[in-house]
Amino acid sequence: MNGQMDGGFIPVATLDVLDAGGRAVVQVDGVAVALFRVGEEILAVADACPHRAGPLSEGDLVGDVVHCPLHTWPFDLRSGLCTRHPGVQVRTYAVRIQGAHILVSASGRVPTP
């Protein structure tokens, strides 16, 4: 899926790729973005930990916190903030659902501490 839609959102996947607790990696303007299904919500963050570029999509997910698989740094998927190291954050992306499609903002969003 590709092609930008209204408001800068890009269709990246369909809902059937993410079951409960599921995850997927998609490309948004050439950047790997990890999608996580947390309850009924889909959250999106850059797939590279800012510490050593570990793939967050492969980390342990506990609630809405993903732990980097390399050094277990925990990142809040809603804010992007590392809960262990203040000031460290990963880019988050706004997500919309349109029918059966998952759309991700091409510009992302930088969390505010």
Backbone as JSON, one array per atom type, in Angstrom:
{
  "sequence": "MNGQMDGGFIPVATLDVLDAGGRAVVQVDGVAVALFRVGEEILAVADACPHRAGPLSEGDLVGDVVHCPLHTWPFDLRSGLCTRHPGVQVRTYAVRIQGAHILVSASGRVPTP",
  "N": [[0.85, -1.18, 0.0], [0.52, 2.18, -0.77], [0.86, 5.75, -1.33], [-0.17, 8.94, -0.62], [-2.76, 10.17, 1.46], [-5.54, 12.31, 2.29], [-4.59, 14.89, 4.51], [-1.99, 14.06, 4.9], [-1.7, 11.42, 5.61], [-0.78, 8.02, 5.17], [-1.78, 5.01, 3.66], [-0.84, 1.98, 5.08], [-1.17, -0.67, 5.83], [-3.5, -3.39, 6.39], [-6.12, -4.01, 8.76], [-6.25, -6.73, 9.36], [-3.67, -7.71, 9.54], [-2.76, -7.32, 12.05], [-3.33, -8.94, 14.85], [-4.73, -9.33, 18.17], [-2.46, -7.92, 20.38], [-0.61, -7.96, 18.43], [2.01, -7.15, 16.02], [3.71, -5.25, 13.49], [5.93, -4.33, 10.82], [6.2, -1.52, 8.84], [6.73, 0.59, 5.96], [7.2, 4.04, 5.9], [7.48, 6.67, 3.99], [10.09, 5.75, 3.38], [11.08, 5.13, 5.87], [11.39, 2.77, 8.47], [8.67, 1.77, 10.31], [7.22, 0.71, 13.29], [4.28, -1.0, 14.03], [1.97, -1.51, 16.61], [-0.53, -3.43, 18.17], [-2.43, -2.54, 20.77], [-4.65, -3.48, 22.94], [-7.63, -2.24, 21.72], [-6.45, -0.36, 20.22], [-4.13, 1.02, 17.83], [-0.76, 1.63, 17.78], [2.08, 3.55, 16.75], [5.56, 3.67, 16.16], [8.91, 4.78, 15.37], [10.98, 2.21, 14.1], [13.5, 1.87, 15.14], [15.55, 1.81, 17.92], [16.74, 4.65, 19.64], [19.15, 4.38, 20.96], [20.94, 2.14, 20.17], [19.93, 1.44, 17.74], [18.32, -0.83, 17.81], [15.78, -3.12, 16.72], [12.69, -2.16, 17.51], [10.3, -3.42, 17.02], [10.8, -6.04, 17.53], [11.01, -6.26, 20.2], [10.13, -6.94, 23.69], [6.75, -6.57, 24.61], [4.94, -4.91, 26.99], [2.01, -4.12, 28.17], [1.54, -0.87, 27.17], [4.18, -0.39, 26.65], [7.23, -0.88, 25.04], [10.12, -2.89, 25.01], [13.42, -2.45, 24.1], [15.08, -4.88, 22.14], [17.84, -5.14, 22.34], [19.12, -3.84, 24.6], [17.16, -3.67, 26.45], [15.91, -1.17, 26.89], [13.12, 0.68, 27.9], [10.3, 1.92, 26.14], [7.63, 4.15, 26.04], [4.85, 3.66, 24.14], [2.92, 5.53, 23.49], [3.87, 8.13, 24.04], [6.49, 8.02, 23.22], [8.62, 8.34, 24.88], [11.5, 7.29, 26.71], [11.29, 5.33, 29.5], [13.23, 4.82, 31.32], [15.49, 6.38, 30.87], [15.58, 9.63, 31.1], [14.8, 12.16, 28.73], [15.47, 10.73, 26.48], [14.03, 9.63, 23.52], [11.79, 8.09, 21.15], [10.63, 8.51, 17.85], [7.18, 9.04, 17.41], [4.19, 8.13, 15.65], [1.21, 9.42, 14.3], [-1.84, 7.64, 14.03], [-4.49, 6.52, 11.99], [-7.6, 4.88, 11.46], [-9.24, 3.69, 8.69], [-11.94, 2.36, 7.5], [-11.01, -0.85, 6.73], [-8.39, -0.26, 6.73], [-5.13, 0.71, 7.85], [-3.77, 3.78, 8.5], [-0.94, 5.89, 8.49], [0.6, 8.81, 9.72], [2.58, 10.71, 7.58], [4.35, 12.61, 8.44], [4.84, 12.01, 11.02], [5.02, 12.44, 14.6], [6.41, 14.38, 17.1], [6.97, 13.58, 20.39], [5.85, 15.41, 23.25], [7.5, 16.23, 26.16]],
  "CA": [[0.0, 0.0, 0.0], [1.25, 3.44, -0.75], [0.1, 6.87, -1.81], [-0.59, 9.78, 0.48], [-4.16, 10.54, 1.48], [-5.87, 13.58, 2.91], [-3.97, 15.17, 5.79], [-0.65, 13.52, 5.0], [-1.72, 10.04, 6.1], [-0.46, 7.04, 4.14], [-2.23, 3.65, 4.0], [0.35, 1.12, 5.2], [-1.52, -2.07, 6.08], [-4.9, -3.61, 6.73], [-6.28, -4.43, 10.15], [-6.09, -8.17, 9.55], [-2.27, -8.08, 9.78], [-2.47, -7.13, 13.47], [-4.27, -9.52, 15.78], [-4.55, -8.8, 19.52], [-1.07, -7.98, 20.79], [0.22, -8.13, 17.24], [2.92, -6.08, 15.59], [4.15, -5.33, 12.1], [6.81, -3.24, 10.39], [5.79, -0.94, 7.56], [7.57, 1.68, 5.5], [6.54, 5.34, 5.77], [8.45, 7.54, 3.33], [11.42, 5.17, 3.47], [11.46, 4.89, 7.27], [10.73, 1.61, 9.07], [7.79, 2.14, 11.42], [6.64, -0.45, 13.95], [2.89, -0.89, 14.46], [1.64, -2.4, 17.72], [-1.92, -3.41, 18.58], [-2.55, -2.54, 22.23], [-6.1, -3.47, 23.12], [-8.31, -1.89, 20.47], [-5.72, 0.77, 19.64], [-2.9, 0.75, 17.1], [0.25, 2.66, 18.06], [3.18, 3.47, 15.79], [6.82, 4.34, 16.51], [10.04, 4.41, 14.53], [11.38, 0.85, 14.49], [14.9, 1.84, 15.59], [15.83, 2.4, 19.22], [17.73, 5.7, 19.46], [20.39, 4.03, 21.63], [21.8, 1.34, 19.3], [19.13, 1.1, 16.56], [17.66, -2.13, 17.93], [14.43, -3.12, 16.13], [11.69, -2.17, 18.58], [9.26, -4.37, 16.65], [11.19, -7.37, 18.04], [11.15, -6.18, 21.65], [9.03, -7.39, 24.54], [5.69, -5.59, 24.78], [4.25, -5.03, 28.26], [1.03, -3.03, 28.12], [1.87, 0.04, 26.06], [5.62, -0.14, 26.71], [8.05, -1.86, 24.33], [11.5, -2.93, 25.5], [14.36, -2.7, 23.02], [15.64, -6.22, 22.29], [19.29, -5.15, 22.55], [19.52, -3.49, 25.97], [15.89, -3.6, 27.21], [15.43, 0.17, 27.2], [11.67, 0.71, 27.74], [9.73, 3.1, 25.49], [6.19, 4.31, 26.07], [4.42, 3.75, 22.75], [2.06, 6.7, 23.29], [4.65, 9.37, 24.06], [7.82, 7.8, 22.65], [9.65, 8.6, 25.88], [12.14, 6.17, 27.39], [10.92, 5.46, 30.9], [14.42, 4.59, 32.13], [16.49, 7.42, 30.61], [14.9, 10.89, 30.76], [15.34, 12.9, 27.6], [15.62, 9.86, 25.32], [12.72, 9.32, 22.96], [11.68, 7.56, 19.81], [9.56, 9.21, 17.13], [5.88, 8.38, 17.33], [3.43, 8.47, 14.45], [-0.24, 9.4, 14.44], [-2.47, 6.53, 13.29], [-5.93, 6.58, 11.76], [-8.2, 3.69, 10.87], [-10.25, 4.06, 7.7], [-12.46, 1.07, 7.06], [-10.11, -1.93, 7.17], [-7.02, 0.17, 6.46], [-4.35, 1.45, 8.84], [-3.08, 4.91, 7.89], [0.05, 6.48, 9.38], [1.01, 10.16, 9.32], [3.9, 10.75, 6.94], [5.24, 13.53, 9.17], [5.07, 11.56, 12.39], [4.79, 13.47, 15.61], [7.45, 14.33, 18.12], [6.3, 13.68, 21.69], [6.2, 16.52, 24.14], [7.76, 15.67, 27.51]],
  "C": [[0.89, 1.24, 0.0], [0.36, 4.53, -1.31], [-0.47, 7.66, -0.64], [-2.06, 10.14, 0.34], [-4.31, 11.88, 2.17], [-5.2, 13.74, 4.26], [-2.59, 14.58, 5.96], [-0.59, 12.11, 5.56], [-1.56, 9.07, 4.93], [-1.04, 5.69, 4.55], [-1.03, 2.7, 3.97], [0.03, -0.35, 5.37], [-3.03, -2.16, 6.28], [-4.98, -4.18, 8.14], [-6.03, -5.91, 10.37], [-4.64, -8.6, 9.77], [-1.9, -7.96, 11.26], [-3.57, -7.75, 14.32], [-4.01, -8.91, 17.16], [-3.1, -8.99, 19.95], [-0.1, -8.09, 19.64], [1.1, -6.93, 16.94], [3.3, -6.32, 14.14], [5.1, -4.18, 11.84], [6.37, -2.82, 9.01], [6.77, 0.16, 7.19], [6.73, 2.95, 5.34], [7.59, 6.31, 5.24], [9.88, 7.04, 3.53], [11.92, 4.89, 4.88], [10.69, 3.68, 7.8], [9.96, 2.08, 10.31], [7.16, 0.86, 11.97], [5.21, -0.13, 14.39], [2.66, -1.92, 15.56], [0.15, -2.29, 17.99], [-1.95, -3.57, 20.09], [-4.04, -2.39, 22.54], [-6.76, -3.23, 21.78], [-7.58, -0.8, 19.7], [-4.48, 0.29, 18.87], [-1.97, 1.93, 17.31], [1.43, 2.45, 17.14], [4.37, 4.28, 16.26], [7.87, 3.96, 15.47], [10.58, 3.07, 15.03], [12.81, 0.76, 14.99], [15.04, 2.54, 16.94], [16.91, 3.48, 19.02], [19.08, 5.39, 20.11], [21.35, 3.3, 20.69], [21.04, 0.8, 18.09], [18.52, -0.3, 16.61], [16.25, -2.06, 17.37], [13.37, -3.25, 17.23], [10.57, -3.15, 18.29], [9.55, -5.78, 17.17], [11.32, -7.39, 19.55], [9.95, -6.72, 22.39], [8.04, -6.25, 24.72], [4.96, -5.9, 26.08], [3.29, -3.85, 28.35], [1.31, -2.16, 26.92], [3.33, 0.48, 26.1], [6.35, -1.26, 25.97], [9.48, -1.74, 24.83], [12.42, -3.28, 24.34], [14.99, -4.08, 23.22], [17.14, -6.25, 22.56], [19.68, -4.89, 24.0], [18.31, -3.24, 26.88], [15.45, -2.19, 27.61], [13.92, 0.21, 26.93], [11.17, 2.03, 27.14], [8.21, 3.06, 25.56], [5.72, 4.53, 24.64], [3.54, 4.97, 22.47], [2.88, 7.99, 23.18], [5.99, 9.25, 23.35], [8.94, 7.95, 23.66], [10.19, 7.31, 26.47], [11.87, 6.35, 28.88], [12.1, 5.22, 31.84], [15.43, 5.73, 32.01], [15.79, 8.71, 30.16], [15.6, 11.61, 29.6], [15.54, 12.06, 26.35], [14.22, 9.52, 24.82], [12.83, 8.76, 21.56], [10.51, 8.29, 19.14], [8.29, 8.38, 17.12], [5.17, 8.89, 16.08], [1.94, 8.41, 14.76], [-0.8, 8.32, 13.54], [-3.96, 6.82, 13.16], [-6.37, 5.24, 11.18], [-9.29, 4.19, 9.92], [-10.76, 2.77, 7.07], [-11.57, -0.03, 7.61], [-8.65, -1.54, 7.03], [-6.42, 0.95, 7.63], [-3.6, 2.53, 8.09], [-2.14, 5.52, 8.93], [0.44, 7.84, 8.83], [2.42, 10.13, 8.74], [4.86, 11.63, 7.72], [5.55, 13.05, 10.57], [4.63, 12.62, 13.37], [5.86, 13.29, 16.66], [6.75, 14.49, 19.47], [6.76, 14.9, 22.48], [6.37, 15.96, 25.54], [6.81, 16.23, 28.55]]
}
